[in-house]
Amino acid sequence: MIAVNGINMHVAELGQGSTILFLHGFPELWYSWRHQIVYFAEHGYRAVAPDLRGYGDTTGAPLNDPSKFSILHLVGDLVALLEAIAPNEDSVFVVGHDWGATIAWHLCLFRPDKVKALVNLSVHFFPRNPQMNPVEGLKLLYGEDHYVSRFQVPGEIEAEFAPLGAKAVLKKILTYRDTAPFRFPKGKGLEALPDAPIALSSWLSEEDLDYFASKFEKTGFTGAVNYYRAFPIDWELTAPWTGAQVKAPTKFIVGEVDLVYHIPGVKEYLHNGGFKKDVPLLEEVVVLEGAAHFVNQEKPDEINKHIYDFIQKF
């Protein structure tokens, strides 16, 4: 437990050597990096994976105030964390997945001096659109039932999730393998998503799911969902970075059946030069065959090798 930026951050770490900061996504925990932590500790690195603000055993963020979950708070937490745990390292390796990737892109924008090299998974860089905030943009694209729209009203989605219990909610989301976006029509909640397979995925054991569920039963989902509620304020606050480039050496990895990869226009952006323009030191885009969104857990051996091969160069 480390006091950073007004919260108490729970951190899992293992190994000695150059620090690699692992940033989890929604709805996850430090535990999403369990395979990477062990692998990199065995390969001469210090692996550090926090529970991000509002998640798991990290405490102190005011859940009733989504504005305290802005991207500036989230990056601020990490800057303070690095100061506390790696005061002698000017910069560290960063690996992000999903929301963790979004935070990592912004860490590079706000504090490029802190990032030695970046490997991001699943969620590519989204350049800021000065005309429209992302909540409005996604509503135009997908309508009111899209999960980001449905997450906006405080308490609403939590009330729909509550009767199902954390384990059922997490099982449905973590085992999702459709390329269509999440939709939660009002009153239907999770029913709109395809049923989770009876047998868990080979990469997600009952024990794994129980660990995730035990933490979300305790915290609820509000902290996690507040990241989406802060989208409008993020958009306002990041106006100074409109058109800014990410200047860290970068490798990007996405699953072939990841729903984010199938957002209209994304494949073109990633493969036809747009991404490289925004991230000029982008070295490689890897599309992992047959993999879905939670790629660091689903394909740990391949992901470990991809990360290792890249950070070796620095």
Salt bridges, closest charged atoms under 4 A:
GLU13 OE1 - ARG46 NE 2.82
GLU28 OE2 - HIS97 ND1 3.26
ASP51 OD2 - HIS10 ND1 2.81
ASP57 OD2 - LYS215 NZ 3.06
ASP57 OD1 - LYS218 NZ 2.70
ASP65 OD2 - LYS68 NZ 3.50
ASP77 OD2 - ARG53 NE 2.82
ASP98 OD1 - HIS293 NE2 2.77
ASP113 OD2 - ARG111 NH2 2.87
GLU156 OE2 - ARG150 NH1 2.89
GLU158 OE1 - ARG229 NH2 2.84
GLU160 OE2 - ARG150 NH2 2.62
ASP195 OD1 - LYS172 NZ 3.67
GLU206 OE2 - LYS167 NZ 2.63
ASP208 OD2 - ARG34 NH2 3.27
ASP210 OD1 - LYS167 NZ 2.68
ASP258 OD2 - HIS293 ND1 2.95
GLU283 OE1 - LYS313 NZ 2.89
GLU284 OE1 - LYS251 NZ 3.57
GLU298 OE2 - ARG177 NH2 3.10
ASP309 OD2 - LYS305 NZ 2.73
